[in-house]
Amino acid sequence: MKVVIIMGSKSDMEWSGKIADTLKKLGVESVMRIASAHKVPLKAMEIIKEYEDEKVVYITVAGRSNALSGFVDAQTEKPVIACPPYSSTFAGGDIYSSLRMPSGVCPMVVMGTEQAGLAAAKMLGLTDAGLRERIKGYQEENRKKIDEDDKEVR
């Protein structure tokens, strides 16, 4: 059981590392791979095939014209979460390439790194009681932090 983070290029490492950090906090294994759907689609296909017999959730990290998320989703029955890095280029308009998909292609789009990791963990937690408990603990820590912050500002 793991999360496979597929990046469009090495420039996505910092963003992807933040996703991996959240997964690590939740005790979920992750691996990072690089394959551009535009430049090396056969490489992307090889990566997908490599993990198809495992219990995985894919998280795709690609900006600009994000073909990677749709490509991965169209090649697998496993869940795919698109987590494109924010870009101010074109006033952030490149997000539309992650949101607008052709029929029959349905990667979910999650804008934040922590949220993408948490979403993937929740999917894997559907069949893992221990992971569900770790998620509950993670959520409880967040609740306590808000309560402490509230007490501090009073």
N, C-alpha and C positions, 0 to 999 in steps of 0.2 A: 504494500500500500504506500503510494508516494505521489508527489506532485512533480510533474515534469514541466519545467519552465523553459519555453522555447523563445529565444530572443532573435530578432531580425538581424542584429549586429552586435559586436562587442561594445559599442557605445551605450547599449542598454543594460550593461552590467550593474551599474550603481542602483538603478531603479529595481532591477530584478533581485539584487541583494537584499533590498528592503522587504520584498515579498518573502524571500527565503528566511529572513530573520523572524518574521511573524510565524512562519511554519515551524521553525526551530523552537520558539517559545511554546508552541502547542504540541511539541513532540512528534511532528510529522516530517518524514524524510522528503527531501527535495533534491532534484538534480537540475543543473542548468546546461542547456545546449544552445547552439547557434545555427540557424538555417534561415535564409531569406526565401520566401515564397516566390519573389520576383527573380532573384538571381540564381538560386540553386534549388528549384522545386523538388528535384529528385532526392537531394540531401534531406529536405524536410520530410519527404515521404519515408525515407529510410529510418529517420528518427521515430516517426509515428509507429511504423511497423515493429521497431525494436521493443516498444513498450505495450503493444496491443494485447499481449497475453497476461498482463499484470493489471492489478487494480490501481488505476491511476486517474488523476484529474490533470488536464493540461492547462497551463496558464501561458498565454502568448503575450509577448511584449514587443510591440512594433509600432513605430510612429509613422508619420507622413502618410503614405498610401498603404494602409494596413491590409495587405492581402493575406498575411500569415494567419490571422485568426480564422478567417473564412476558409482558407485552404485546409488548415488542420481540422476544423470542425467537419468539413465535407468528407474527410478521409477516415473518420473514426465515429464510433457510437458512444465513446466516452465523453464526459462533460468537458467543455472548453470555455475558459474564462479569458476574455481579452482584457488586458490591463495596459493600455497604451500610455507611454510616458507623456506628461503634459508638455505641450509646446506652444509658445506664444506666436510662432510663425503662423501667418494667415489668421491671426487673432484666435488661435485655437481651433480653427475650422477643420483641421485635419482629423478631428475626432469623428467627423461624419463617415470617414472610411471604415471606422470600427462599428458604427451604429447601423449603417445601411448595408444589408446583406441580401443576396439573392434568395429566392424561395428555396426552402429545404436546407438552408444553412443557418445555424442559430447559436453562434458563440454569445455567451452572456458578456456584457461589458460592465466592468467595475473600475472606477476611476482611481481609487486609492490603493496603494500597495498593501497596507495592513488589511483593508477590507477584502482584497483579492485573496490573500492568504487565508483569512478567516472563512471566506465563502468556500474555498476548496476544502478546508478542514471540515467544515460542516457537512459537505457532500460525502467525504470519506467517513465521517462520524455516523452516518446513517446505519452502518453495519459494524461499528466499533464502539462498544460501550465505554471503554477506557478513554477514548478520544473525546466522546461526548462529555465525560466528566471533566477533562482538561479544558474543554471549551467553556463549560459552566464556570470553572474557576477563573478563567481568563476574563469572562464577562463580569464576574463578581469583583475582580480587582478593579476593573474600569468603573463599576458602580461606586466602590469605596473611594476611589480617587475623586470622583465628582462630589461625593458627600464631604470628604476632607477639604476640598477646595471651597465648597460652600461655607463650611464652618470657619475657614480661614478668612474669608472676605466679610464676614458678619461684623 
